[in-house]
């Protein structure tokens, strides 16, 4: 446990920059989502409102779309929603209604998850483990050097003691 904690503390700089990169990736995906997905969803919502309240299924879909639009309508909302997708926080409740109206959006969410989770998070894990292993090796080297120093000191003390006994 100590090795992992030390590896984590040695990796703080890496973790900071990883958070920055994840924010940047999320920002890029949010811009793309606003330009393509949100505008299409807004057009679909306007079309559903124009159809009226005759069909109950249509009313249910319209209300569902209204809730989804409230989660993705602005840059900050969409970035927060993408972080929610990144963390796996019940993202099906968000993505399924979007995929009903825009079928290709599974590619959008899959690409985001692939880049943010599979690539970045695994890279961070590898860096933290590598730092922990490097720290462990450095600790072992320090222990060997300390043992050698102790051995040399003991040897010098023995030489001094034998020299005093000879006199």
Beta strands, then each sheet from edge to edge (+ up, - down):
end
